């Protein structure tokens, strides 16, 4: 490793994870919500260190990976109180009020993705969305989601000629709402630069929000595609895509859209950073 690589890796950027610990019985053969792959990653010599060095935030974070029969039932709760983790979960964790505290009790989900640094960052995005357990919403997370929806609508309307603003369509026009969700998912695939977008593997359109949060946590910035596809596929027949076709835009319109996407990157970075700043002193269970 030359001096430049050493400087960039160790001196220029510091780890945002101040403390990362495994708690509970990680030697039991029972998985309790963690896969064998997860256990192998986290118990390896470099497993925790890799997570620690991959997260790059201005906000200090303490991460606890907990495995146990009783604790596994507490998951995807979002923000909780100290009394909750002590009295309800029975955990001996003393949070630092100057840090963000994140407690992972399992790594389950439809995708069955291993507990990599990116996966844990993505799941922190989910945790930020919830306050007081599953019921409450975090307004600052909603700001991120609203920024994403504005971006999706502007791109859909100006590039593909379809307005997908659908604040209340879930109640008044469920078919149109379903169509708009499908368009948003494809916009996420087209605008995202992270692996799930490149692989066209977003589970739902709203997962784009958690993926850009993960991108910000891992890379320190949000990067969106400027070059949008000629067709935004919403269905396939005999292997051939059909959907929304790109409008014939003038050079001025193309420049305006690139400028809008660039501004959206800055807006989203600010919104994510704001949500993370507000999370300092809070405890999240995921």
Secondary structure as UniProt FT lines:
FT   HELIX           3..6
FT   HELIX           7..11
FT   STRAND          17..24
FT   TURN            26..27
FT   TURN            32..33
FT   HELIX           36..43
FT   TURN            45..46
FT   HELIX           47..54
FT   STRAND          61..67
FT   TURN            69..70
FT   HELIX           71..73
FT   STRAND          78..80
FT   HELIX           82..83
FT   HELIX           84..88
FT   TURN            97..98
FT   STRAND          100..104
FT   TURN            110..111
FT   HELIX           117..128
FT   STRAND          130..131
FT   TURN            132..135
FT   STRAND          136..137
FT   HELIX           139..159
FT   TURN            167..168
FT   HELIX           169..172
FT   HELIX           174..191
FT   HELIX           195..198
FT   TURN            199..200
FT   TURN            205..206
FT   HELIX           207..219
FT   STRAND          231..237
FT   TURN            238..239
FT   STRAND          240..245
FT   HELIX           251..279
FT   TURN            280..281
FT   STRAND          283..285
//
